[in-house]
Amino acid sequence: MPVDLALGDFRKDDAATVVGWVQSAGEALNWASVPFLRLTPEILEEWHAQPGIVPCVGVLDGDVCAYGQVWEDHAEDEAELARIIVAPERRGQGVGRTFVALLAAEARRRGFRSIVVRVVRGERAAFSSYRGAGFVRMSPDEETRLNLDQDQDYVWMRLGPDGPSL
Ligand SMILES: CC(C)(COP(=O)(O)OP(=O)(O)OC[C@H]1O[C@@H](n2cnc3c(N)ncnc32)[C@H](O)[C@@H]1OP(=O)(O)O)[C@@H](O)C(=O)NCCC(=O)NCCS
């Protein structure tokens, strides 16, 4: 069923809400790459101060219920979608898939042709959300190349030729 989600700009007041969505130590590491106890709203401020990071939220029925970032790499003409999270009470209802498609459309609107996303191996909900939004897994050779300078072995996906599934 389609979800009537709208993309919005992140506001500073949303930071505590978004950080409050993290459910476990594992989620803190996968989503933010920091230990659970070090996850504070100020971390979002640090992220957003970095150049090329565009924070976005998903709004449903007037409530902010999803958060994610577009990382802009103009030199490579490539954008990466990252740090995607959905409010726990809204998970499993198609919000993640729709939000990722909206983020990908936003990256396209910003002029990027190649749009990629990485998934921690075994994160089935994240992988399925990206696939449902129109992303396709890269070849093993491409994944190996992209993982060379990473701290772990990610699964990599690129937005497919049909664009975001909105
Ligand atoms: C990953 C996440 C964003 C997905 O959001 P969501 O709103 O629950 O996803 P959707 O309801 O759109 O579901 C998308 C797909 O995932 C599947 N899915 C949802 N929850 C799942 C789970 N716990 N296990 C396995 N599959 C799951 C759905 O069945 C659906 O698959 P389908 O299209 O093949 O039917 C959400 O689970 C989340 O916020 N996780 C914590 C943060 C995180 O790990 N972020 C990713 C790392 S960057």
Ligand as a Chemical Component Dictionary entry (heavy atoms), coordinates in Angstrom:
data_LIG
# 
_chem_comp.id                   LIG 
_chem_comp.type                 NON-POLYMER 
_chem_comp.pdbx_formal_charge   0 
_chem_comp.three_letter_code    LIG 
# 
loop_
_chem_comp_atom.comp_id 
_chem_comp_atom.atom_id 
_chem_comp_atom.alt_atom_id 
_chem_comp_atom.type_symbol 
_chem_comp_atom.charge 
_chem_comp_atom.model_Cartn_x 
_chem_comp_atom.model_Cartn_y 
_chem_comp_atom.model_Cartn_z 
_chem_comp_atom.pdbx_ordinal 
LIG C1  C1  C 0 15.804 -0.190 7.996  1  
LIG C2  C2  C 0 14.538 0.618  8.285  2  
LIG C3  C3  C 0 14.814 2.064  7.894  3  
LIG C4  C4  C 0 13.405 0.065  7.415  4  
LIG O1  O1  O 0 12.247 0.873  7.589  5  
LIG P1  P1  P 0 10.756 0.242  7.589  6  
LIG O2  O2  O 0 9.813  1.389  7.534  7  
LIG O3  O3  O 0 10.600 -0.718 8.675  8  
LIG O4  O4  O 0 10.753 -0.555 6.178  9  
LIG P2  P2  P 0 9.498  -0.927 5.270  10 
LIG O5  O5  O 0 8.266  -1.094 6.119  11 
LIG O6  O6  O 0 9.432  0.052  4.138  12 
LIG O7  O7  O 0 9.909  -2.361 4.757  13 
LIG C5  C5  C 0 10.759 -2.505 3.643  14 
LIG C6  C6  C 0 11.056 -3.976 3.456  15 
LIG O8  O8  O 0 11.780 -4.493 4.596  16 
LIG C7  C7  C 0 11.116 -5.645 5.107  17 
LIG N1  N1  N 0 11.286 -5.627 6.555  18 
LIG C8  C8  C 0 10.835 -4.690 7.420  19 
LIG N2  N2  N 0 11.230 -4.986 8.671  20 
LIG C9  C9  C 0 11.938 -6.147 8.587  21 
LIG C10 C10 C 0 12.624 -6.953 9.535  22 
LIG N3  N3  N 0 12.654 -6.630 10.828 23 
LIG N4  N4  N 0 13.267 -8.059 9.079  24 
LIG C11 C11 C 0 13.261 -8.382 7.777  25 
LIG N5  N5  N 0 12.626 -7.645 6.812  26 
LIG C12 C12 C 0 11.979 -6.550 7.231  27 
LIG C13 C13 C 0 9.668  -5.481 4.685  28 
LIG O9  O9  O 0 9.003  -6.718 4.615  29 
LIG C14 C14 C 0 9.831  -4.868 3.322  30 
LIG O10 O10 O 0 10.232 -5.868 2.397  31 
LIG P3  P3  P 0 9.395  -6.167 1.060  32 
LIG O11 O11 O 0 9.416  -4.860 0.289  33 
LIG O12 O12 O 0 10.204 -7.237 0.405  34 
LIG O13 O13 O 0 8.043  -6.548 1.528  35 
LIG C15 C15 C 0 14.112 0.494  9.782  36 
LIG O14 O14 O 0 14.004 -0.846 10.108 37 
LIG C16 C16 C 0 15.055 1.180  10.753 38 
LIG O15 O15 O 0 14.903 2.361  11.047 39 
LIG N6  N6  N 0 16.065 0.429  11.308 40 
LIG C17 C17 C 0 16.995 0.975  12.287 41 
LIG C18 C18 C 0 18.039 1.879  11.656 42 
LIG C19 C19 C 0 18.861 1.169  10.608 43 
LIG O16 O16 O 0 19.301 0.048  10.805 44 
LIG N7  N7  N 0 19.083 1.871  9.465  45 
LIG C20 C20 C 0 19.808 1.296  8.346  46 
LIG C21 C21 C 0 21.267 1.453  8.512  47 
LIG S1  S1  S 0 21.859 2.857  7.665  48 
# 
loop_
_chem_comp_bond.comp_id 
_chem_comp_bond.atom_id_1 
_chem_comp_bond.atom_id_2 
_chem_comp_bond.value_order 
_chem_comp_bond.pdbx_ordinal 
LIG C1  C2  SING 1  
LIG C2  C3  SING 2  
LIG C2  C4  SING 3  
LIG C2  C15 SING 4  
LIG C4  O1  SING 5  
LIG O1  P1  SING 6  
LIG P1  O2  DOUB 7  
LIG P1  O3  SING 8  
LIG P1  O4  SING 9  
LIG O4  P2  SING 10 
LIG P2  O5  DOUB 11 
LIG P2  O6  SING 12 
LIG P2  O7  SING 13 
LIG O7  C5  SING 14 
LIG C5  C6  SING 15 
LIG C6  O8  SING 16 
LIG C6  C14 SING 17 
LIG O8  C7  SING 18 
LIG C7  N1  SING 19 
LIG C7  C13 SING 20 
LIG N1  C8  SING 21 
LIG N1  C12 SING 22 
LIG C8  N2  DOUB 23 
LIG N2  C9  SING 24 
LIG C9  C10 SING 25 
LIG C9  C12 DOUB 26 
LIG C10 N3  SING 27 
LIG C10 N4  DOUB 28 
LIG N4  C11 SING 29 
LIG C11 N5  DOUB 30 
LIG N5  C12 SING 31 
LIG C13 O9  SING 32 
LIG C13 C14 SING 33 
LIG C14 O10 SING 34 
LIG O10 P3  SING 35 
LIG P3  O11 DOUB 36 
LIG P3  O12 SING 37 
LIG P3  O13 SING 38 
LIG C15 O14 SING 39 
LIG C15 C16 SING 40 
LIG C16 O15 DOUB 41 
LIG C16 N6  SING 42 
LIG N6  C17 SING 43 
LIG C17 C18 SING 44 
LIG C18 C19 SING 45 
LIG C19 O16 DOUB 46 
LIG C19 N7  SING 47 
LIG N7  C20 SING 48 
LIG C20 C21 SING 49 
LIG C21 S1  SING 50 
# 
